[in-house]
Amino acid sequence: MAQTNEKMNLEELFESLSEELPEDTDLSDLSEKWTYYLKNPIDLNKTDGTELIELQFIDPLLLQRLIEHRQVSGNFINALEIQSIEGFNPRIVSLLLPFVKVGEASPFTGSKFNDLSHEVMLRYGRTLEKTKGYQIIDTTRSRYLGDPNRYAIRYRANLKDKIRLAINMEKDAGEPFF
């Protein structure tokens, strides 16, 4: 599909549509528009239809059905979804596909807190036998300042695989907590 978008032959497109185009159609202007839309495809989720009308082979009734489909069913997930719209026969779909795309939605569009996933992990450990560092009472000598407990805490948040946050905290045995 990607190869056909870049290598679409405009002459073949003119020939296939020559009978349907009005006689007063400026072919050089149309060629420029087609070349532009081949390089910059029209986003089906953002268009109001004016760009699609400029292609000259989309009927206003089909355009209305496309926009109604988007309003009823929500944004398009894939450009091939236009096949399910009444009136979009295989010929029109094959003509239209090189000129359209379905853009990626912003991660913030329609985001709700239920789209945010959380993961928390807590690990605790302690050596039962008292080690030498805890047996030293003399404050001038090297000794352990913290308790013998080990903690590891990990928190992860993920918003639709677009924004990720991870916080890791660890306290070893013998270290002070703060």
N, C-alpha and C positions, 0 to 999 in steps of 0.2 A: 504494500500500500504506500509506504513512504517513497519508494522509487517512482511510482506512477505520479505522485504529486509533483515531483521536481521535473520529471521528464515528459510531462503531458504535452502532446503535440497540439498546438493551437490550431494548426491548419486542419487537422482531423476534426477538431471540435467545430470549426467554421463550416466544414463540409457537412457534418451531421446535422447542424442546425440551420443550414442555409435556406431551406424552404420555410422554416418557421419564423425566421427573423423578418421584420418589416423591411421593405425595399429601401427606405430612407435611413437605415441604420448606418452610422459611421463606424466602419469596421476597424479603423485605426484606433479610435477612442475605446471601442469594445476590447480590442486586443490589449491595450494598455491596462484596462481595468482587470482583465483576466490574468495578465502577467502579475499585476500587483497582488491580487487575491491568491494566486498560487504561492507567492512568496510570503504573504501575510494572511493566512486563512481566517475566515470569519468565525468568531466564537459563537456557537449556537446558543449558549446560555446567556450571552450578553446582547445579542443583536435585537434591534427593534424591527428589522426586516428591510431597511432601506438599502443595505449593502447587498442583500440577496436579490432584490429587484434589479439592481444594477447589472447583475449577471445576465439578464435578458431571457433566461430560460426557466425562471421560476414564475409560475402563475400567481397572481395576488390571492386567489382562493387557497392554493397550496401554502402560501406564506401564512395566511390566517390560520389554517389548520395546524401548522408547525408551532405558531405562538400559542394557540389554545392548548395544544398537547403539552407544551412546556409549563403553562399555567396550571393545568390539571394534574399532571404527573410529576411536576418538579423538574429541576435541572436535568439536562441530558448527562448520562454517564459515559456514553460512547456515541460517536457520530453515526454509527450504523443503526442506532435507534430510530432514525428517521424512516427506516423501512417499515416500521409498524404504523406509521401515520397514513390514513386513507388518502389515496391519490398519488402517493410517492411510489411510482412503479420502478422496476429495476433499472430502466433506462435513465430516468431522472435522478435516481440515487447514484448511479455510476457517474453521471455528469456532475453532480453536486459535490460528491465526496472529496475531490481534490481541492475544492475551494473552502471547505469548512473544517472546523476542529471543535473539540470540546475542551475548553481550558480548565486548568486546575483551579479549584475554588480556593479562596484564601482560608487559612486555618482558623481565622477568627469569624468568618461568616457563619452566622447561625450557631455559634458555639454555645453550648450550655454546660453547666457544671457536671452533668451526667456523662459528658464526653470525656471527662477527665478521669483517668484511672490512677489509682494509688497502690503502692506496694510498700509495706513496712516489714523489716526483718530485725529481730532482736536476738542477740546471742549472749549467753552468760556462761562464765566458767570460773572455777575456783579450785585451787590446789588444797586438798584436805590437810596435808602435812605442813606444819609451820616451817618456813624456810629461814635461813640464817639472818637475812636482812631484817626480819621482824623481831628477832630475839635480841638485837643490839638496842640497849637502852641509852647508852652514852650519846649525847647529841653532837659531840665533836667528831665522832667517827661516821663513816659513810653507812647509811642505812636506808631502808625503804620508808618513803614519806606517806604513801597511800595505803589503802586496805588491800587485801589479797584477791579481791574480786576483779574479773576481766569482763568488760562489756564491749559489745559491737552493735551499733545501731545503723541501719541503712534505711533511708526513705527515698522513694522514687515516685515521681509524678509524670504522667504522659498525656498530652493533649493531642489526640488523633494522629500520633506519630509525627507531629510537626514541631511541637515544643516539648522538650524533656528537661526535667530537673532531677538531680540526684544529690543527696546529702549523706555523707558517711562520717560517722563519729566512732572513735575507738579509744578505750582506756585499758591499758595493760595492768597486770598485777603489780602492785608496788608504786604505781604512779598516783599522784594526787588527782582527785576528780576535776578540780578547777585550779 
